[in-house]
Amino acid sequence: MVDKIKLDRHISNLKHYLEELSDWANVDETEFLDKKVLRAAAERYLQMAIETCINMGNHVIATNSWRNPEDYSDIFKVLEENGVIDHKLTESLIKMARFRNRLVHLYWDIEPKMIYRILKDSLPDIKEFARAIVLKHSDDLKG
């Protein structure tokens, strides 16, 4: 059984990150690209949102004693193998996990337009992931 408190905390944090990111996605692209502090905040919140998905996925995998993922990207493959998420969402989340690695390890090589594009196009996938986790473990979260 999942740790209700832990999963609730992750979901609450993720909701907060997504609210901020969604607001920033509505900023005009030129304004977004001109504001260094806004771009830096968006990068950090994206990193935290992706890491929250990774942590949630790891928790679900460990709780269910599914196979150990080889890396962050593999977490989403394990979840797909066990019917938590579909293939299309898996592919998107794998890209996000790889992007998280770029944010952390190659931060000097991140194009601001890439951040903006992710804000515009990829936030629904993070929301869908959270919904899938909640649906899969709705009975555990009621307690």
Secondary structure, DSSP 8 states (H G I E B T S, - for coil): ---HHHHHHHHHHHHHHHHHHHHHHTS-HHHHHH-HHHHHHHHHHHHHHHHHHHHHHHHHHHHHT----SSHHHHHHHHHHTTSS-HHHHHHHHHHHHHHHHHHHSGGG--HHHHHHHHHHTHHHHHHHHHHHHHHTHHHHH-
